[in-house]
Amino acid sequence: RAMGERASCWRRALAHPDHGVTDRRVLTMKLDHLSGAGHTVALGAGSNSNGTTRRMLGVAGQYLTYTLYSNAGRTTTWGDGTTYGAQVSGTGSGANQSLTVYGRVPASQSPTPGSFTDTVVVTLSY
């Protein structure tokens, strides 16, 4: 439940990039499962995707494209293991573990100002 609330806040923050500047946002998820148990975390395409592009839907049917990454340098795309990038794998420690999702909205877009949203499903397999 906490992941959903944080994801909602992150989506709203990502939806308002400064004009002419690539926007970068971060979401941290918490995992808690058995020590030594392996897991993978996949990020879905999003409810507004088109082919291999994630998009947020906004004002008058306009879209903002964005990419999700698993590293702070934003060089490793995070996805479903096929179309949108690699899944993230790890091993449980028996305590809370944090996974961070990094986002980027390319600055070359010029939509009408307003709210843009998307919903990405997070799948934890263990």
N, C-alpha and C positions, 0 to 999 in steps of 0.2 A: 504494500500500500504506500509506503513512504517513497518508493521508487516512482510510482505514478505521479505523486504530488511534485516531486522534484523535476521530473520530466516535463510536466506541465509548465512549471516556472521557467525552465530552460527554453522551451519552445517560444514562449512569449518574449524572452530576452533576445533570442536569436532573430526574431522577426523584425527587429528595428535597427538595422545597421546604419551607421553614419554614412551620409552621401559621399561617395567617392573613396570610401575606406573599406577594406576587406574586414568583415566582422568576424570575431573569434569568440566563441562561447564554450563553456565547460559544464559538464554534468557529471556528478560523482554518484555511483551506485554502490550499495553495501551488499555483500554476500556473506552468508553465515551457514556453513555446512561442515560435515564431518572431516576431521583431520585425515589427510592422505587420500581423500576422494577427489578424483579428477572431474573437471567441468569444462564446458565450452559455453560461451555467451555469444549469441548471434543477434544482429540488429536487422530488422526487416526493412523492406523497401520504402515503407511509408505509404500513407493512404493516397498521396498525389503523385506518385512516381510515374515516369514516362521512359520506358526502355531501361537504360542504365543510369538514369538521372533522378536523384531525389529532388522533390520540389515542395515548397510550401504554397498553399493557395491563399489568395488574398482578395483585395479590392477588385471588383468588376471582373472576376475570373482571371486575374493576372497571377503569375507564378514567380517565385524567387527560387533559384536552384541553390543547393547546398550540398556539402559533403561532410561525412562523419569520419573521425579518425580515432585510432587507439593510442596515438603517441602525441606528446606535446609539440613536436616538430611538424606535425600534420603531414607525414609522409607515408603512413600506413593506413589505408582506408579500412573501415570496420563495417562489415556487412553480414551476409547470411552464409558466407563460405563459397558463394558462386558469383552472382551478378554484382553485388555491391562492395565486395572486399572480403577479407578473411575474417573468420570468427576468432575470438580471443579465448585461449585455453589457459587453464591454471589448475592448481591443486589446493584443496581446502586445508586450512590450518587449524580448524576447530574454533577459531575466533573470527570476528568481523574482518572482512577484507574489502578494500575499496577498489573499484574499477572506474576509471575516468573516461568519458566520451568527450572528444574535442570536436568542435564544429567550425565550419568556415562557410561564409556566404561570399561568393565572388563580387568584387566591387563594380564590375562592368555592367551591372544590371541597373535599370532606371524605372522601377515601378512607381505607380501612384502611391504616395504615402498612405499608410494604414496598417492594419494588423494582418499578418500572414501566419498561418499555422499548418502543421502536419502532425500526424500521429505515427510513431515508429514503435513496432512491437519488439520488445526485448525477450529473447528466449534463452533460458538457462537450462542446459542439459547436463545431468550428472548421473 
